[in-house]
Amino acid sequence: MIKKEKEIINQNLINDFVARLTRERGLDNLEAEVISQIKTDLADRVSNKINAAIIEKMPIDKLTDFESLLDTGTSSEVQDFCATHVPNLNSVVAAALADFADSYLK
């Protein structure tokens, strides 16, 4: 499991994505507390989806190093490791986001 204190993908990107999803779903008219909780839950689910996609595409021989880095490295080091060792990282993340949006907006 990826520890929350380590950002693999910038949290602002996830928050912007979640805000767009809630707008497209027509949830902006809900009470502020309710929409805040929905956005928090969605952000966690999006992060999990991205993290799973990254781990799936990471070479098996790099997983142990990755796990160690999650325990000891900075968010920047984790992001650099993923960018180096996950082929087409941006495409992996984009596909995970698109898949999540398709599921959520149906």
Buried (B, 14 or more C-beta within 10 A) or exposed (E): EBEEEBBBBEEEBBBEBBBEBBEEEEBEEEEEEEBEEBBEEBBEBBBBBBBEBBBEBBEEEBEEBBEEBBEEBEBEEBBEBBEEBBEEBEEBBEBBBEEBBEEBEE
